[in-house]
Amino acid sequence: MRRKKAPGKSHTMPIAIGSGIAIIVIVILVNYYLDQTTLSGQRFGDQLAQIQTDLKNETQNFDANLTQYKHGQISRDQMLQITDNHLLAMKNILPRYDNLKAPELFKPSLQLFRLSTETQIESDEALREWVTTGDNATSAKSDQLLQQSFQYEMNALQSYESAKTGGSQ
């Protein structure tokens, strides 16, 4: 005696296998996309950290020279040359922000980091004017701009951390 096949059962098995394969492929693709997004975010964070480190090192070196100038250990002409070199180095950092591929959540913090650097350059330009003229008003302007630059940087860090944790500002 031969058994009869249940009607439609032979077609159900390939559909179930095909559906299972499709689900597995979708899961793999989603995981791949999430991994790529994570790597992109990590790469962005690493590149931004390198820019900030270079900026910090340049600023610390300049501040050390400025202290020497204020103590009479560096001549005015030497300080002007140091300041010109410093301003050039700072201006060369700016395009590095533009070359970063920031994930969407990090774009506001990137803009704030760039704005902080631009404001710091303005501060340093006012400081150069102070070295040239000795006018204390330009020194005060430099200090004010430096404070503003610091505030932008603090806002950038807050925005960055907020984006990193996935929260909104």
URLINSUL-V91239 format. One line per field, one symbol per residue. ss: DSSP state (@ for helix, = for strand, . for the rest). phi: phi as a letter, one per 30 degrees, with the letter a starting at -180 (. if undefined). psi: psi as a letter, one per 40 degrees, with the letter a starting at -180 (. if undefined). A space follows every 50 residues. Layout:
ss: ???
phi: ???
psi: ???
//
This chain:
ss: ........@@@@@@@@@@@@@@@@@@@@@@@@@@@@@@@@@@@@@@@@@@ @@@@@@@@@@@@@@@@@@@@.....@@@@@@@@@@@@@@@@@@@@@@@.. ...@@@@@@@@@@@@@@@@@@@@@@@@@@@@@@..@@@@@@@@@@@@@@@ @@@@@@@@@@@@@@.....
phi: .cdddddidddddddddddddddddddddddddddddddddddedddddd ddddddddddddddddddddcidbdddddddddddddddddddedddddd cdeedcdddddddddddedddeddddddddddcidddddddedddddded dddddddddddddddidcd
psi: hiiiihhedddddddddddddddddddddddddddddddddddddddddd ddddddddddddddddddddeeehiddddddddddddddddeddddddei ghiddedddddddddddddddddddddddddddehddddddddddddddd ddddddddddddddeeii.
//
